[in-house]
Amino acid sequence: MLKPCVVFDLDGTLADTSGDLLKAANACFRGLGLDDLLHAPADSGIALRGARAMLATGFERAGWQDMAEVDRQYPVLLQAYATDIATLTEFYPGALAAVANLRQAGYVVSICTNKSEGLAVQLLAALGATEAFDALVGADTLPVCKPDPAPLWEAVDRAGGDRGRVCLIGDTLTDRTTAANADVPSVLVTFGPGGRDMAALDPAALLHDFADLPKLVARLIG
């Protein structure tokens, strides 16, 4: 029998990965003879928008004229990140406990992230959380990524979830749009870098504390 499914975004939702992402971007800048151009916590939100956003922001601050350097440095950043992926990363308080509680209550849980599948798998392994989730879909698992709903449905299907009882837990407009495109309820966390802006996105619910998630999910999808 298919089970109700809770799908989680990864960066900025389950874990604060911004420190290691910023560190990788600054390694690129230093390799070009520049200073560290991005700093936590002020730039944590930029980090969670992805590698190219970090590179573009840094180059703009440095007055760098050749923005084609963003594409050239993109694989350099990814390699730097993969080499040191979890030194500063940690799950948000109560995240793994909430995931475990959901599974014990009969839900399946999966991850749908716009991080590449390989890096997401590597990160979960580094954090000792591989077995905590029933499935994982990354940005390159399918030909499309969020906000296209296809990766969300893939995450549901791989976990053995019921497509009629799904909710998406995220932290960005991309997650909110993905849920809308799939016509499933979205829950946006308020403890990530963009937390103050989440209410304006009008999700089905806001999550202020992971301890509240099981009851919230039960209200939304049974």
Disulfide bonds with the S-S distance in Angstrom:
none
